[in-house]
Amino acid sequence: MKLRGIIPPVVTPMTADQEVDLPGLRKHIDFMLARGVHGIFVLGTTGEFYALDEHEKQQVVAAAIAHVGGRSPVYAGTGAETTREVIRLTKMAEKEGAAGVSVITPYFIKPNQAELFDHFRRIAESTALPVVLYNNPATCGGLSIEPETVARLAEVPNIIGIKDSSGDLQNTIEIIRQTPRDTFSVLNGRDTLILAALQAGAQGAIPASCNIAPELCVGIYESFVKGDVESAKVFQSRLHGVRMAMSLGTGNSAVKEAMALLDRSAGPMRSPVAPFAEAQKTKLKAILEKAGLLG
């Protein structure tokens, strides 16, 4: 399987009392697919995987796969702090019929590179599913999968790619340089750099802001693959402020706040993340208006 295109890490909708809203998830998935995304990724950072228990994770994976019904691949985040727990979650995703799993680095402890290599290798060997590495130093205490480690992991047959959310284009380029293009895909995870990463040889992106503006994210990718770089630049420029707006709130709360402003509410974040104050909402609304998303 070749990993490519725009694959949104979809939010996990919640009811007003912060319970998982599966009908809301189905509706949001339909919205994403109708706008041309190339896959669906549940239980990512944007999907609040860290806030869900194991039963809820199974419900989300099962509901997404059943609802998509083969219209696109569905990937599941199975990251956790220990190898044992990741393997257990990965087996759950495999049983439910996921197309592949994405595994973030441990986010409390800071394993060395040898320990990281062994962690990902053992996970890959535990499943027949394709495995996508997830590098996000900002949320993992600065821990990064070094390009040399990625290159070694790319030799494992079912490790097929990486989402690099380092925000360091040089790091992304170095991963691209050290891994085989025919069997390993590098996807960008910093939404302000989608076009730059594609130009450097990345094969797609997993952008949180796609929940807000899928037309912009898909527009960047589709324009680029058609050779229309000028149009891709316009889409990227419009997306830039949307991504930068995420700094307005805790975690990915700005994603759900923006969706609510666009009349596509996915409910609240789970506590302790609080709703936006009016001043934050005013700033966010202005950003969405400038991007041409809110009339």
Disulfide bonds with the S-S distance in Angstrom:
none
